[in-house]
């Protein structure tokens, strides 16, 4: 371990000791925020999500390649850039992401697949539930909408 790495590790350990201060609310050791599981079935050339409405929060996407060629799953948006490895037919992988308000892309990053229809756009708002098609429906945002 280099001296720079040791210093960075000590700095992070010191910040972690601040608990709910700079790093947000303190969780019990080993605890993670509760997540909603969403299955993303990938075939040629489509992604089908098991959930059609999304609000800000933590999700675990289970990518299942039910096609006959290699696929993968990538999610990008505010604070999120996460991708699975390439998945051979029959394989699956998980992605844990936390959505906040904003626009997200859920797609297959294998060259050419996104352009062929393996792309789902999400618009997530704390005042509306986002649908997998990217349109919103009134939610219980507390503002009368």
N, C-alpha and C positions, 0 to 999 in steps of 0.2 A: 504494500500500500504506500503510495507516495505521500509526501508531507501535505500536498494540496488536498488529497483525498481525505487524509486524517482530519485536517482542519474543517473541511466541509462536513464530514460526518459528525464531528463534535458540535459544530454550529447547528446542524439539524437536530441533534439530540437535545441541545439546550432549548431550541424553539419548541420542540415536542413537549418539554416540561412545562410550558406555559399553559397547557390545557385549553380552556375555552377562550383565551385571549386572542392572539394573532391568528391561530389556526382554526378557529371556529369551535363549536361545542365539543366537549370531550366525550368520547365514547369509551365504554369498557374495553379493556385490553382484548385485542383480537376481534372486536365487534366491527361489523360493516353495516352501512345503512340498509334497511329492508329493500329488496329489489323485486320487481314484477318480472316474471319470465315470459318472453315472447319467442315463439318458434318462427324461424324464417326458412321456409321450404324453397329451395332453389332448383329450378328445372330449366330446360332450354326454352326460351330466354325470358324467364319470369321469376319474380320473387313474391311469394305469398306469405304475408304476416298473419299470425294467429290472433293478433289484437288489431282493432281498427281505430281505436281512439287512444291518444296519449296526452298526458299532462306532465309538467315538470316533475322530475323524480329519477330514481335509479331503476334501471332495467338490465336484465341479463338476456341477451339475444342468443338463442341456440340456432346456429346455422346448420341446416341439414341439406346435403347435396343428394337430391333424389333424381338427378338428371343422369345422363349417360357420358358426360364429359366433365372435366375439372371446372370447379367454381370456387369462389371465396366470398366473404362478406366484409364490407368496409362501411364504417359510419363516420361521417364528418359533419361538423357544425360547431357552434360556439363552445369552445373548451373541449371538444371531442374530435379525436382523430385516432380511430382504432380499427384494426383489421385482423381477420383470421389468416392462418396459413392457407395455401391452396388445398382444396378438399377434393379428393378423388371421389367418384360415384360411391355413395353409401356412407361416406364419412361425415362427421359433424364436429363442430367446435363452438365454443362459447365466447361471447364478448360482453363485458360488463361496462355500461356507460351511464352517465348521469346527464339527463337532459335538463336544460333551463330554457327559458323563453328564447325562441329563435327558429331559424330554418336549419333542417338537417337533411342530409342525403344518405340513404341506405341503398347500397349498390354492390354489384359484383365488379371487383377491380381487374378481373382477367381481361386483357386487351380485347376491345370490341364488344364485350358483353353488355356494358352499360348502355351503349348506343343502340343495341339490339333490343332494349326493353327491360333489362335487369336493373331497374332504378325506381326507388320509392322516395318521394319527397314528403317531408313532414314539416309543418309549421306549428310550433308549440308555443302556446301563450298561457299565462297563468289565469287568464280570464275566459279562455275557450279551450275545448278539447280538440286536439288536432286529429284529423283522420289520416289514414295511410295514403289517401289520394292527395293530401296536402291542403284540403279545404277544412274550414273549421265550423264547428257547430257550437251554439251557446252552451256554456258550462255554468258552474256555480261559482263564478268569480267574485261574488259579493257586490258587484256593481250594477246589479239588475239585469245583466245580460244573460 
